[in-house]
Amino acid sequence: MTINNEERIKSFVARKGRLTKSQAVGLNQLDRFSFNADHIDLENKSVYLEVGFGMGDGLIEMAKLFPDVLFIGAEVYPCGVGHLIDRCIKENISNILIFHDDVYKLLPQLHRSSLSQIQIFFPDPWHKRKHQKRRLINKSFLDHVIPLLISGGRVHVVTDWADYDKSLNTLFKSVNILKRISYSRPFYRSKTKYEKRGLGLGHKIFEHIYVKI
């Protein structure tokens, strides 16, 4: 499926944070961890895609829990990418690859039925009504990612915004090929700083886990 990245409304805004020394060192090693579809054989592997991994600490924990799974992390912000690479090097993590750009540029590089799981934890809620068209997870996004899932593959989305949860419920109910299998946080998903902040503000955590049938 062709993606017109020029016309598509982006779900993120360009921002540059100040890199720490360790983040800068990590970012300089990006080539070692960069996803390249021409050089990676995804056949006969369990592959998880995480969209927007933030600082990557949760992704590191999952990579340790599942050393036989290949994780592809997509993230646009340099600080998080540098931090993740720095930890991968220091902790000898070898089952994470990084796509440092808009995930919509990654999706056409992935083969149909190549992913076992797609996970998006606490995507930007764009809570103002006039900005909600920027939300990442919409019908167009699902149309692009569902064909990439194997039969029995999972979509795992988490938000702490009730309005986003409501729109996700409506969206996922419209997709007959996905069946909801859980409303609870699984053991492999560690709490993120956004989740802790949301809980501190009294927000409820909404867990969406669906399987492709």
C-alpha positions in Angstrom: 0.0 0.0 0.0 1.5 3.3 -1.1 1.8 6.0 1.6 1.8 9.7 0.6 4.0 11.2 3.3 3.7 14.7 1.8 -0.1 14.9 2.2 -0.4 12.9 5.5 -0.9 14.9 8.7 2.0 14.0 11.0 1.3 12.8 14.6 4.4 14.5 16.0 6.1 17.9 15.8 9.8 18.4 15.3 11.6 19.3 18.5 15.2 19.1 19.5 16.2 18.3 23.1 19.6 18.9 24.4 21.6 15.7 24.2 23.5 14.4 27.3 27.0 13.2 26.7 25.9 9.5 26.9 23.0 10.2 24.5 25.3 11.9 22.0 27.8 8.9 22.2 24.9 6.5 21.6 23.5 8.5 18.7 26.9 8.4 17.0 26.6 4.6 17.0 23.2 4.6 15.2 24.6 2.8 12.2 25.3 -0.3 14.3 21.6 -0.5 15.3 19.8 1.0 12.4 17.1 -1.0 10.7 17.8 -1.7 7.0 15.3 -3.9 5.2 17.9 -4.9 2.6 20.3 -6.4 5.2 17.9 -8.0 7.7 16.3 -11.4 7.2 12.9 -11.3 9.0 12.0 -14.8 8.0 11.5 -17.4 10.8 11.8 -14.7 13.5 9.3 -13.3 15.9 9.4 -9.6 15.3 7.9 -6.9 17.5 7.5 -3.3 16.3 7.3 -0.5 18.9 6.2 2.8 17.6 7.4 5.8 19.7 9.6 4.1 22.3 10.4 7.3 24.1 13.6 6.8 26.0 13.5 3.1 25.3 13.8 1.8 28.9 10.7 -0.3 28.5 11.9 -1.7 25.2 15.2 -2.7 26.8 13.3 -4.6 29.5 11.2 -6.5 26.9 14.3 -7.3 24.9 15.8 -8.9 28.0 12.7 -10.8 28.7 12.4 -12.1 25.2 16.0 -12.6 23.8 14.8 -14.6 20.9 12.5 -11.9 19.6 13.8 -9.2 17.3 12.5 -5.8 18.3 12.2 -2.9 15.9 11.8 0.5 17.6 10.7 3.5 15.7 11.4 6.9 17.3 11.8 10.4 15.8 13.4 12.1 18.8 17.2 12.0 19.1 17.5 12.0 22.9 15.5 8.8 23.2 17.4 7.1 20.3 20.7 8.1 21.8 19.7 6.9 25.3 18.5 3.5 23.9 21.6 2.9 21.9 23.8 3.8 24.9 22.0 1.3 27.1 22.1 -1.4 24.4 25.9 -1.0 24.1 26.5 -0.9 27.9 24.2 -3.9 28.6 25.1 -5.9 25.5 21.6 -5.9 24.0 21.7 -7.3 20.5 18.0 -7.9 19.6 16.9 -4.3 19.0 17.0 -2.4 15.8 16.1 1.2 15.5 14.3 3.2 12.8 15.1 6.9 13.6 12.3 8.5 11.5 8.6 8.7 10.9 7.1 5.2 11.2 5.1 5.7 8.0 8.4 5.6 6.2 9.2 2.3 7.8 5.9 0.5 7.1 6.4 0.1 3.3 9.8 -1.6 4.0 8.1 -4.4 6.0 6.7 -7.5 4.4 3.1 -8.7 4.8 2.7 -11.1 7.7 6.1 -10.3 9.1 5.2 -8.9 12.6 4.1 -10.8 15.7 3.2 -7.7 17.6 2.8 -4.0 17.1 2.9 -1.9 20.3 2.2 1.8 20.9 2.4 2.8 24.5 1.0 6.2 25.5 1.0 7.9 22.0 0.5 11.6 22.0 -3.2 12.1 22.8 -3.5 15.5 21.1 -6.3 16.2 23.6 -7.5 19.5 22.1 -10.3 18.8 19.7 -8.7 20.8 16.9 -5.6 18.7 17.1 -7.2 15.2 17.3 -6.7 14.7 13.6 -3.0 14.4 14.4 -3.5 11.2 16.5 -1.4 8.4 15.2 -3.9 5.6 15.6 -6.7 6.0 13.2 -8.2 3.9 10.4 -5.4 4.8 7.9 -2.8 3.6 10.4 -4.6 0.3 11.0 -5.1 -0.2 7.3 -1.3 -0.1 6.9 -0.3 -2.1 9.9 -2.8 -5.0 10.0 -1.5 -6.6 6.8 1.9 -6.7 8.4 0.7 -8.9 11.3 0.9 -12.6 11.2 -2.3 -14.5 11.9 -2.5 -14.5 15.7 -0.3 -11.4 15.8 -1.2 -8.7 18.4 -1.8 -5.0 18.5 -1.1 -3.5 21.9 -2.0 0.1 22.6 -2.1 1.9 25.9 -3.4 5.4 26.8 -4.3 7.3 29.9 -6.7 9.7 28.1 -10.4 8.7 28.4 -11.3 10.5 25.2 -8.6 8.6 23.3 -9.7 5.4 24.8 -13.2 6.0 23.6 -12.1 6.7 20.0 -9.9 3.6 20.1 -12.8 1.5 21.2 -14.9 2.8 18.3 -12.0 2.3 15.9 -11.1 -1.2 16.9 -14.7 -2.4 16.9 -15.0 -1.4 13.3 -12.1 -3.9 12.4 -13.6 -7.4 12.2 -10.2 -9.0 11.8 -9.1 -7.9 15.3 -10.5 -9.4 18.5 -9.8 -7.9 21.9 -8.2 -10.3 24.3 -7.2 -8.3 27.3 -7.9 -5.1 29.2 -5.1 -5.5 31.7 -1.3 -4.7 31.7 0.6 -7.8 30.8 3.8 -8.8 32.7 6.1 -7.7 30.0 5.0 -4.1 29.9 6.9 -2.0 32.5 5.3 1.2 33.7 6.6 4.3 31.8 7.2 7.7 33.2 4.1 8.9 31.3 2.0 6.2 33.0 3.4 7.2 36.4 2.7 10.8 35.7 -0.8 10.0 34.5 -1.6 7.9 37.6 -0.3 10.8 39.8 -2.8 13.1 38.1 -5.6 10.6 38.8 -5.8 9.3 35.2 -7.1 5.7 34.5 -4.9 3.5 32.4 -6.6 2.0 29.4 -5.0 -1.2 28.0 -6.0 -2.3 24.5 -4.7 -5.7 23.4 -6.1 -7.3 20.2 -5.3 -10.4 18.2 -5.5 -10.8 14.5 -7.9 -13.6 13.7 
